[in-house]
């Protein structure tokens, strides 16, 4: 892992930036510039404190015939705004990106991150004012407008201890079921505050890591182990009721869940010597558990509208996993979507996994449920200011969206400078890194990578066709929002600035330049 060495951009520059921070108004609708800090990586982070945090501001859409642009780059731009007038004819640019609204694909659900125990601990380690800045940066209409939050059901590796909500042996009636202090004192209050900041209802989804040890074949929350016996027995019935009890308890705090996943990374619990919380399922076993236990339990519960997602594991398991579960009519009737993680995406082409699955089962949506950088042995931990990691996010989100995925979820909302806490020392990176000793947090390039999608693609936005006049280094995806605003995201991972124009027949032409190592979002009304 790279060693951190704090490098000031220059004393005079920093003084000017701090003076700017003290004088720029952040009233509703105003944007505010990044306060850059370099830690020796390829780009900068944006530092936020109790009184100042950069912000794109409230999105004010242009009138017809006008367009907006937002640019982030390795050179230091962070959601830098621009605007202009659409032209009536071509500029003569060699590279033309043509929008085709007649080609319609999937609709967007949303974007977000996970409220793990570690994320909550780090957010709450800050002063109340700085906490408000962090939550606002993610969830407010002035921020990047996350609409999705993943919530672990009990502990995971990003906890400081191992626990479930029903650790009393042989409690098949779940009489001792109880939320933990991590829920009632940390995650729930923060979720309530996030919801209060959000201009729309948040879509919460929950994932379990392990059943109580007494339900498992190995008698441990960790390592290789499955539920005892076969689906349909008392262990599986009790585990299914555990989900509904979790939903019941959170509803007491006015928090309802859009979805649950059938298990986080079910293949992890099939691996010998797996180091942290897990519960093993094969595709066949998950199919039978859903058909006999989990599906009926949710349908009979007070939460019949809560949707059920299968897999919640790496996409290389597709389309096999979907075929096994969704080809069974009894299981398929309870399933709404398929959740995927990003960690081994490079091992299988997106079209072979995601595309094939969509073509086989178009009525079931695909959803990105977990991603993080810094998890691999060769690039472990936090790299403050790594633009390359931001580009990994941008590329993966765009690739997923272009293969029918309806949303994308980052892992921990916030971690400390060591990439934790994590009880098993599985330290990784995060889009927000907290320095509690200074009461500040740093917004990483990955934060802005997600922002280019989350801020501008409202729920219900529909992907449409976009074609290029010739091959280039640009990666693109296009959408029409519910308010008839066209949205084009352009990623340039190359070393060259690339000139192009956007053609929307009957609407106009937008001339543009994509700087080297940048991501840009363009918006223009079509009506």
C-alpha positions, 0 to 999 in steps of 0.5 A: 500500500502506498505510504502517505506523505502530506504535500501542500499545493503551495503555501500561498495557494492554500491561503487563498483557498482558505480565504475563499472557503471563508467567503463563499456563500453556501446558501441553497442553490449555490455551488461551492468549489473544492478545497484541494489537498494533495497526499502524493497520489495522482490527483487531489481530495476535497477537504470538508470541515464543519463550516465549508464543503464543496458542493455542486448545488441545487441542479437548475435545469436550462431552458430548451436550446441550452445545455449544462456540463459538469466536469471532473478530471485528474487535473483537479476539476470537481463537478466543474459547471459549464453551459452553452447554446445548442447549435443548429448544424454540425461543427465539423468535429471528426467524432460525432456522438448521436443520441437515439431516443427510439432505442429504449432500455432499462430504467434507473433505480438509483445510486448510493452506498452502505451504512455499515457499522464502520461507516456509522462509527466514522461519521459519528466520530466527527462534530455534529456540524461536520457530520451534517456536512458529510450527510448533506454531501451525500443525500441533500439536494445540494449534494450528490443526491444518493437515493439508495442505502445498503444496511447490513443485517447485524455484523459484517467484517466492517464491524468492531465485533461479531454479533447477530440479533438472535444469539441465544441457542435454540431460540426457534421462536426468536423470542430473544431477537433484538437489534444491537446498539450499533443499530439503535445508537448509530445506524438508525439515527444516521439513516433518519438524518439522511432521510430528513436531508433527502428530497425523496424517500431513500430506497433502503436494502438489507443484506445478511452476512451470517445466521446465528452460530447455533443455526449453522453446520460449523457452529461459527459466524465465520468460515465454511458453513451452511444452515443445518439440514435442508430448506423447509426445516425449522432452521431455515424457517427460523432464518426466514423469520429473522428477516421479517423480524429485522424489517419489523424492528426497523419499521418501529423507527419509521424506516422501511426497506425497498428490498432485501437480498437473499444472502451477501456473497453466498459462495463465501460460506462455501470456502474453507477457512473463510475469515469473516462472517458468511453463510454458504448457499449454492444456487440450488440451495438458495432456490429451495430456501426462497421457494420454501422459506424466505419467499413465503415468509416475506409474502405473509409478513407486514412487508409484502412490498419489500422486494427480494434480490438473489445472488448478491455476489460476483457477476461471473456467477451469471447467468448460471445462478439466475438460470438455477433460481429463476427457472424454478416457478416456485422460487421465481414468483418471489424474486424481483431482481438480481444483485451483483458485486464488482470484484471479479468483473475483469474475469468475464465480459459484461455482455456474457454475464449481465447481457446474457442474463437480461436476455434470458430473464428480462422481467428481473432487473439487475442491480449493482449492490457492492463495490470498493477499491483497495481490496486486492492484495496488490493495492490494499487500503486507502490511497488518498487522491487516486484518480485511477481508482476513480476511473475504475468506478466510472468505467464499471458504472458505465459498463454496468449501465450499458448492460442493463443494470439499474443502479450501483451501490458503493460499499462503506459510506465513510472509513478512517485513514487506515481503511477501517475499522474492520475486526478482521483487518480487511481494510479497504478504501472509501469515497469519503475518508474521515480524519477525526483528529482534525474534524475533517473528511476527504472526498475521494475521486471515487465520490465524484465518479459516482456523482456524475451519475447519482446527481443527474440520473433521477429514478425512472431515467431510461437508458437510450441509444447512443452511437459513435461515428468511429471508434475512440477512447471515449466511453459513453452512456445516454439517458432520458430523464422523467422530465424529458432532459437528455443526459450523456455521461462521457468518460475519457481514460486516455492521455489525450484531450478529445474533441467531439460533438453531440447530435440530437436530431430535431433538438440540436448539436453540442460541441465539446472537448473531453479532457484527458483522464476526465468524466463529463455529464451533459444535460439538455432539455428535449421538450 
